[in-house]
Amino acid sequence: MPAAIEKMMKQYVATKKGGPFQVVNGDYPIPGPDEICIRNRAVALNALDLKSLHHGMMVQQYPEIFGIDTAGVVEVVGSNVTAFKAGDAVMSSAGLGGRKGAFQDVTTVPAHFASRKPSTWSFAQACSAPICYLTAAAAITKGLNTPLPHLQPRKPLTREDSSSEYLQERHLRSKSLGGLALALANPPPPPPLNSILIIGGSSGVGASAIQLLRLTLPGATIISTNSPAHNKHLASLGASVCVDRNLAMPKLLAAIKAASPAQRGVDAILDAVAGAGEDSSLFSVLNKGGPNLYTNVFTGKEVNAPEGVKATKVFAHMMFVTPDPDGAPAMARLADLVDEGKYKLPLEIEVVGTGLEEIGGGLEKLKKGVSGSKLVVAL
Ligand SMILES: NC(=O)c1ccc[n+]([C@@H]2O[C@H](COP(=O)([O-])OP(=O)(O)OC[C@H]3O[C@@H](n4cnc5c(N)ncnc54)[C@H](OP(=O)(O)O)[C@@H]3O)[C@@H](O)[C@H]2O)c1
């Protein structure tokens, strides 16, 4: 650890279920060989933080440090890490892999949880992206069985190929694959998805999914349910049609069907907000003659899909479950997508304060409900 780095740091801990929070001193972390320590400059507030606080979701024991999204500056890297060095600006998911979350001065994460920060995004913007992006990527790749083009090898690779791109590709994939043979396997051909309904297109996950799907399936009909205030933004991300989510259910279903190809219903549903758990009649918009796919983001709310529907529940870190050829490059490639203009900030951000002690107030604001924005605390 560089001598200049102080040995203690501040942590924002939930002392027990339901709170209160307290700022405490903690030891400066020592990264494992494949980890990096990030000096957090901004953290995003997520529904999971509220569920952890009030319901103990994903909490092993209290006191606990929440926070699953961060952006900051790398301070220390583990001995195996080559992708980052001290001083790099990054954005990262946090709080899994046996490490505490982002609500502290310095967070430790496996290096493949992080991406360099795009230069066009501020720290406050960058911290709002990782979890929503990873969850949408998991829904599309695992739930809808559709490979994301930006996670595929960038050129045909062979064992004889010794180009630097090959070596980089092999490095990215070796962690999650545990072998070269799988790394070079051809991705499966995409299934014929021509139409997808996104329930909750204006959520962070939904707005991320719209743009990833548009990149992946340029000709597909993408229908979003959301409040009308967000129609213009979601159309700019790639939604073909936005349906007012506040319509009475029969009208909502009719509008979705009317927007689907030949009014036959959609091939797949990506449910970002467990909407079909609130009203299962949403399943009726699936085209029974199509692939009949439904994927829902794990929210804590159970959704029971009717017989015949192929349902898959997903969560963000499924992208990192081994062996997964798409997992290791998932974050590394995010900044490239942004730089290439292919991925935009999913939602506007609102900075609700500066300093760890502002997180509790920010979570209170999140609890009251937000629409089309992501709450962020600057550090
Ligand atoms: N398992 C995981 O790995 C994981 C990761 C990330 C998120 N999640 C979960 O996924 C859910 C979404 O998270 P998020 O951060 O993306 O949410 P968010 O940005 O906070 O989404 C809130 C928006 O969802 C929309 N919405 C709520 N209920 C709806 C419904 N029935 N139909 C259509 N739209 C609805 C509302 O849109 P309007 O304002 O347009 O009305 C609301 O503004 C949360 O439950 C979160 O805990 C899970």
The ligand as a Gaussian input file, in Angstrom:
#p B3LYP/6-31G(d) Opt

LIG

0 1
 N      -31.553000      -8.763000      -8.952000
 C      -30.718000      -7.838000      -9.381000
 O      -29.559000      -8.090000      -9.670000
 C      -31.269000      -6.451000      -9.572000
 C      -30.453000      -5.448000     -10.077000
 C      -30.998000      -4.184000     -10.299000
 C      -32.324000      -3.955000      -9.962000
 N      -33.074000      -4.944000      -9.420000
 C      -34.477000      -4.725000      -9.073000
 O      -35.141000      -4.373000     -10.276000
 C      -36.171000      -3.432000     -10.000000
 C      -35.917000      -2.234000     -10.898000
 O      -34.783000      -1.563000     -10.444000
 P      -34.355000      -0.186000     -11.104000
 O      -33.268000       0.405000     -10.295000
 O      -34.154000      -0.397000     -12.536000
 O      -35.718000       0.595000     -10.825000
 P      -36.065000       2.124000     -10.859000
 O      -35.187000       2.822000     -11.826000
 O      -36.130000       2.615000      -9.480000
 O      -37.533000       1.998000     -11.468000
 C      -38.589000       2.729000     -11.010000
 C      -39.548000       2.882000     -12.178000
 O      -40.157000       1.654000     -12.480000
 C      -41.370000       1.926000     -13.125000
 N      -42.393000       0.972000     -12.705000
 C      -42.662000       0.550000     -11.449000
 N      -43.664000      -0.347000     -11.481000
 C      -44.034000      -0.497000     -12.769000
 C      -45.008000      -1.279000     -13.448000
 N      -45.847000      -2.087000     -12.804000
 N      -45.075000      -1.185000     -14.798000
 C      -44.254000      -0.378000     -15.484000
 N      -43.316000       0.401000     -14.889000
 C      -43.219000       0.342000     -13.552000
 C      -41.787000       3.350000     -12.782000
 O      -41.778000       4.019000     -14.002000
 P      -42.577000       5.376000     -14.369000
 O      -41.909000       6.430000     -13.552000
 O      -42.371000       5.543000     -15.833000
 O      -44.006000       5.188000     -13.976000
 C      -40.674000       3.803000     -11.848000
 O      -40.267000       5.117000     -12.091000
 C      -36.091000      -3.137000      -8.500000
 O      -37.042000      -3.941000      -7.836000
 C      -34.681000      -3.563000      -8.125000
 O      -34.572000      -3.974000      -6.777000
 C      -32.582000      -6.191000      -9.229000

